[in-house]
Structures are given as structure tokens and as C-alpha cells.
């Protein structure tokens, strides 16, 4: 069979898509070159192939493409050149360096689709990752190999929290390599400059690989960016034995691109106009986190998404919640109170937390302290509603203590400096400082032995 022939078989152009008459067998994901009449060359990827039509998504946008353009199928998928030299570098969403440095000399070229991990070969996550943020480390513990999303809203400081985690995250008590892969999708030029400046000024860039896809870049490139980031992460985890934390922001922009391309293909839309296969598409990204038996490295994910209209039942957070192991929810109310980071621990959850805490991993009092803090804060927040109706004078002494605790919790536990990196031991000590505002008899979720050990401040 003759390969790499050029064809003038474009039937129509719609949005970022080109519909080409099928002239030879073509597989999903195959790279395509489109040469315009004036000699300009654009690249694309096969999105769909049927008996008579091939749908190609063009990375640089379809402006200027007419039926006179020539199409060539390259018989290969998108690959990312990877090597250890990627550390400390900044790339665009298509994997090309944008930091003024030299191109990457590839040790390997890896297919960005990745390979599915056999469920039997997955190891169980069990190692604590310290983010330096008390509400995550104590209440919603992140475990190596986990996928734990942050649910935010427009205008909330999720980008600052992402950068703080990127700077501070570490596996405690080990000297193993730790790498951060940071991918931003659909961000403004101003945000991109902010990210680059922060990474470079704080020195976090030295152990990081950064991918930035701008809002004015083609929508199609946005679909490639997280796959590039995860491919780089898998290389460092499974070839270089590093523990990799992948931060993906903002998954809402990614899903909007999915919807835009679905509309251009004239697909039957699903909920809120998003394609019906969005669940599968997101799962293909999120399930690339994990540990593999016999391999030293690991991939841990923190996807960040902005909930449209602060609606947690919106398809994007809804589907993300199904696939991932919990969520960290940011609160607009706490943000209005000038609390940073505005993490609301009540709807937040880390389903793997218990696997990463305890005497050998964090500290013997971790589980009891976390349970007690959650219970006291939940009751205190409930009482705020009651106070609004009956007034504080009608409350019992116990209720007043709980109401006061909720205030203390937000001021001392949740509130942290933007550059404050608390160790897990410091975080637990801060929690005990707040718990001492309650009589010892009210700490019903802490064992007598632990109360004796820590309540007195020893």
C-alpha cells in the first residue's frame, strides 16, 4: 500500500474541523498535514473515521483552508519527546518549549494517549503527601497515587492554591525524587505570566515541568495539553522512578473545548450540551494516576475545575466526582470573609485519607483529631443558622463553645499565609491549640490515651 499520498478531497470545513473524503484506511488519532494553496502547512489529527468520511481536527485553526488544500495522512499518532531535560522547562499546550531554551533532545518519543493500566497490576495507595496546607493535610489527606480534584468557582483563588501546592508538596521522610507537572488550559496571557513568574521566583521550576495553553490558542490544542502533561508525568514516574504530582487547571476549559468540537461535528448533545462521551474522556485522563506494582514511581493528580454558577451538580464536577477519590471544595462565603485558602471542609472529602495517615505515616492522633475537628466545626456552623433566628442569648454553654470553635477553626486552622508551609506535625499542633478551647469532656472522638498525651500541651 502506498503511504503518505496527498489528496485534494476536502468536502467541508466546520469550526476547527475539516471533513475529508476517505481514500485510504486511516486510524483514530493519526496525524495529518494540510498544505494550503499558498504553501502554508497546518497540522491536525484524525478525530473520527467512517466508511466514506474522515473528520480531522486542525491544531492551528481552519482559517484559510479551502477545498484546494492538500491532505496527507502521516501514519503516526501525536508523540511527546521526553527526557530528564524537561525539568525546569516551560512548554506550550502542544509540547513545544516557550521559555527561550533549546528544544528537548528526546530520550524517547511517547504516544500521548498513554497505555491503560491493568487493574491487577495497580498497587494500593498508602503514602502521605504533605501539601503544607492544614485543611488538606489534616482533614482531606492526599495520598500518593490518588486523584483528588479541587472544585472551585469563578473568581476564587484556585490558581494561587495550585501554585502553593506545587511549591510545597513533598513526600515526608524520604529522599526519593519528587517532580511536579503543572498544566494550565485556556488561561489568559496575564495568568500565564503570573504562573511563570511564580515558578521562577520561588525556585519551584527546578523540579517542575510546566505546560501552558492560552485562551487564544486553538480549542483543539486544549484537548492535547493534559495528555502531554500526563505523558511527561508517566515518563518521570515509570522510567526515572520519581513521585510525580500532576496539577491540571482548569478542567472546565478542557470540557468546553470538548463541547465546542462536539457541536462542530453536529453530534447529538448530552447534558447541558456536553458530549455524551465526556465521562469516558475524563476517565481516560484521571485514570492515568496511580501506582504500579514493581515500579518505584507514582503519579498523583490534583485536577482543578471551576463550577459553572457554583453548581456542584453541573456535569463537569458531577462526572469528576464519580471518577476521582473525593474532592476539595472552595467556599465563596469563606473567600468573602477574607479567609485564604477558602477550603470548606464540610463538603470536602478524601476517600483514601485513612490509608495515608497513622503512627508510622503522620502521627498517632491524626484520625481522632480530624474526626473531632470535623464534628465540632459542623455543629458550630449549624448553630450559626439557629443564632440568626433566636439570638446567641438563647444558646446553652455547650452551644456557645461550639459556635466559638467554628470561628476559631476558620481563623486558626483554615486561614494560612500564601507562603506558609506547615508540616503535618505543626498542623496537628495547631489543631490541638484550637481543641483546648473546649473542655476535655467534650472531645468525645479522641481516645483517653491521646487526650492525656496531647490535650495538656505536652
N, C-alpha and C positions, 0 to 999 in steps of 0.2 A: 504493500500500500504506500502510495506517495504521501509524504508528510509535508507540513508547513507550506501548503499551497495558499495563494492569495485568492480571495473570492470577492466579486462585486455583487453580493446577494443581500444587501440590507433592504428589508421590507419597510420598516418604520422605526422612528425614534420617539421614545416617550420618557420624559423626565431624565433620570440617569441611565436609562436602559436603551439598548439597541436590539431590535428583533431581526435575526438573520435567518435566511432560508438554509435549511440543513443540507449540507453537501457531502459530509463525511461523518463517521462515528465520532462523537465528542462526549467526554465525561464531565460530570458536575465539578466545578472548581477549576477547570482548565484555564490557563492564562491565554489572553487574546491580545493581539496587536491590531490596532485600526490605523491605517495610513490615510490621512485626508488628501484631498485633491491638491492642496498647496504643499504637501510633503510633511506636514506636522504629524507626528506619531503619538497616538494615545494608547494607553493600556487598559485592559479590562479583565473580567473573569466571568466564566460561564455560570449563570445563576439557575438556569433551567434548560432542559433539553427534551424535546418530544419527537414524534415521528418526522415532522416537517419543519419545525421552527426551533432555533436556539436563541435563548434570551441571554444577552451579555450586559453586565453592569460595568459602566465605564468609570474609572477612578478619577480622572481629571474633569469630569463633566462632559456632556454631549454637545456643547455649543460648537458649531462649525461642521458637524458630521452630517453628510448628505448621502444619498444613495450611490454617489460616485466613489465613496470611500472604499478602500480595500480592507478586507478582514482576513487575518491569518491566525489559525489555532496553533498554539505552541507546544501542545502535548505535555505540559507540566503544570503543576499547581504552584500557588504562591509559596515561596520559601523565605525564611529569615536567616541571613548569615549570622552565626553565633560564635563567640569566643569569649575568653575571660576579659578581653579588652573592652567589652561593653560596659564594665563597671565604671561609674563616674561620667558616663556619656548621656547626652540628651538627643532623642530621635523624634522625627515627626511620626504621624499616625501610620505611615507606610513603611516605617523602619529605616528611614534614611537619616544620617546624622545632621543636626541643625545647630550644633554648638560650635561650628567653625573648626572642628577637629578633622583628622583624616578619616577616610572610610574604614570600616571594620575589615580586618583581614580574617576571613572566615576559617574557623576550625572545622565547622560543619555547616551545611545548609539544611535547616529543618522545615518540614511541612508545617504551616501554621495551624492546620486543622487539629493537629495532635493525634495521639492514639488513645483510644478508650482504655481505662484501667480495668483489668479483670477484677470483679468484686472479691474473688477468693484471694487475690494477691495483695489486697489492701490491708494495712496494719491499723490497729485501733489507736486513735489519737490519745495521748496521755501526758504530754509535756506542756507545762505552763509557759505562756509567752507574756512577759511583762511589758505593758504599754506605757507605764508611768502615770496612767490616768486612774484614779481611785475607783470611780464608778464602774469602770470596765474590769479592772484587776480584781476587785473585791466582790462586786455584785454580779458581773456578767463576764466571767473569766474567759479569756481567749486561749484556746489550746492549739498546739502545733498540729497542722493538718486540717484544721477546721475552716469552714466558710461562715463568717459572721458579718452580715450586712449592717450598714448604718442607714436608718430611714430618717431622712431629713425633710425640710420644707424649703421653698424658695426664700432666700434672704437669711437663712440660718447659717451659722459659721462652720458648715461641714468641711469646707476646704481647709480651714485652719486646724480642725481636729485631725484631718487626714495627714497634714504636714507634721503635726505634733507626734502622731503615732509613727510616721515614717522616720522622724528624728530619734525617737526614744525607744522604739520596740527592741527587745532583746530576749534571748533565752537565758534565764538566770542560772548561774552555777556551772556554766560550760564555756569552753573556749572555741567551740565549733563555729564555722563561718556563718555569718548571718547577712543576707542580702535583701534589700527592698527593691521591688519592681513597682514603679508608680506609673499608671496610665490614666491620662485625662482625656475625655472625649467631649467635643463640642464646646470647648471653653473659649472665652474671649481672649483677644491678644493681651489685654491688661492682666487677666488671670494667669496666662502663660508666663508673662514676665514676672509676676508675683511668685509663682511656683519656682521658676528658675533661680530667682534671686535668693529665695529662702533656702533652697537646696545648696546653693553655692556658699552663702554667707555662714550657714551653720555647719558646713563640712559634711552634711548628710549625703551629699552627692558622691562621696568617696566609696560608699558601699551600696550605691543605688544605680538602677537603670531606669531612665525616665522616657516615657513616650507621650508626646503632646499632639492631640488632634484639635485643630482650631475650629471655631464655629463657621468660618468661611471656607473651610476645606470641604470637599465633596462628601455627601452623606454616605456614599459607598465606603469611603476610607474609614468612617466611624465604625463600620462593621468589622474592619480588619484590625483596628487598633488593639482591642482586648486580646485578640488571638495572637498578635505579635508579642504582647506583654507576657501572656501565659506560656508561649513557646520559649521565650527567654528565661522565664522562671523555671520551666521544666529542665532546661539545659543546665542551669546552675544547681538545681536540686539533685538531678539524677546522674549528671556527668561530672560535676565539680563538688558533690557531697555537701552543698550548702543548705541551710534552712532559709527558705525564701518566703517573705511576706509580700503578697500582691495586693496593692490598693488600686481599685478601679473606680474612677469618678468621672462622669455621672452616668449611671446605667440608664437613667431616664432618657438622656440624649441618644444613647445607643438604640433604645426601643423606639424612639421617634423616627430614627432612620429606617428601622425595620418597617414601620408603618408607612413611611413615605415610599419605600421601594415596593411594598405590597400594593399600594394604591396605583403606582405606575404600571404594575403587572396586571392591574384590574382583577385582583384576587377578591374573593368573597370575604369581607372583613369579619373579624370575631368581635369580642367585647370592646366597646369604645373605639372601634375602627382598627384595633391592632390585629395582626395576622393570627390565625388560629394556631400556627406552629410556634408562637412566641415562647410558650412553655418549654418546648423541646430545644429551641435555640438557646435560651438562657441556661437550661440544664447542661448543654454541651460546654458552656463556659464554666459554670460553677462547679461541675463535677470534675474539673481538672485540678481541683485541690485534693490534698490527701497525702498519706504515707504509703510507701510500697515496701512490703516485706523484703528484707535483704538489701535494701538501699539505705544509705545513711541520711540522705537529704529529705526534705519535705517541702510541700507547697501549701501555704496558708493564705486564705483570701479574705479581704475586707472590701466587698463591693459597696459603693455609696450611691444612694439614689434619692432624688427629691420627689416627694409625694405630691402629685398634682392636686392643688387645693387642700393640702394637708390631709388627704383622704387615704387612710391605711388600707381601705378595701379596693382601691384603684388596682387595675390588673397588674401593674408592674410590681408594687410591693406585695400584692397578694400572691402572685406566682413565685416571686423571690422567696417569700416566707415558706412556701411549700418545699422548695428545693434545698434551702440552706438550713443551718443548725442554730436557729434563733434570730434575734435582731436587736440592735441598739437603736432606741427611738429618741430623737431630739425633740425638745419641747419649746414651742413658741412662747408659752407662758413664762418658763424659766428664762428664756432669752430676753423677754421684756423686763424681767427683774434684774437684768444685767448679770446673770449667772453664766459663767463660762467654765467648762463646756456644758451647754444646756441639755445634759442627758437625763431623761426621765426614766428612772429605774423601774417604775411600776409596770409599764407595758413591755419593757425590755426583758430579754431572756437569752441565756446561752445554754443550749441543751447539753453541751459537753462539759460544762463547768466542773461538775463533780469528778470528772476523770482527770482533771489537771490540778486539783488542789489537795491539801492534806499535809501531814507532818513531813514527809520526805520531799514534797514539791514546793509548798509555800510555807504554811505554818499550821500547827495543830488546831488553832482556834478559828481557822478561816471559815469553815462551813457554818459553825454556830454563830459567829459574828455576822456573816452575810444574812443568815435567816433572821436574826434578831433585828438587824438594821432595817431589813425589808418590812418586817411585821410592824415595827414601831412607826416607820415613815408612812406606810399605807393607812394605819389608823389615824395618824396625825393629819394627813391630807383629807380623809373622810370628815374629820371633826371641823375642818375649815368651813365646810358646807353648813354644818349644824350651827356654828358660831354666827354665820351670816343671818340665820333665822332667829335664834333665841338669845344671842349675845354670849359673851365669854363668862359673865357672872353666873350663868345657869350651869356651868360645867363643874364636874367633880374634880377633886385634886388630881386623880389619875389622868383624867381627860386633859387637864391643863398641862401636865407634864408631857403628854404625847403631842399636844399642839406645839409646845415649846421645842420638843425634839425635832419635829418636822422642819421648823425654822432653822434650827441648829444644823440639821442634816444638809440643807441647801447651802448654808453659809460656810460650813467647815469641810464637809465631805465632797459635795458636788463641785463647789467653786474651787478652781485651781488657777494658778498663773499660766499664761500661754507657753511659758518656757519652763514650767515647774515639772520636774521629773521625779515622781515619788516612787521609791522602791516599794515592793509589796509589804515589807515589814513596817515601813513608815506609814503606808496606807492603813494597815490594820491597827497600828498605834493611834492614828488619828480617829479611827472608828471607836476605839475604846475611850478616848477622851470625850467623845460625844455620849457614849453609853453611860459614862459616870454621872451624867446629868439626871439619870433615872435611879431610883432606889434599887439595890441589888435584888430584892424580891421580885421586881417586875421584869427581870431578864429571864423569862421563862424558857427561852430557846437556847440558853447557854448552860452547859453542864456545870454542876457544882465544882468539879475539879478545875475547870477552866476559869470560872469566876474567882476562885481562890488564887489562881496563878496570875490573872491579868487585871481583875477589877480594882485591886488595891493600887495599881500603878507600878507594880514591881517589874 
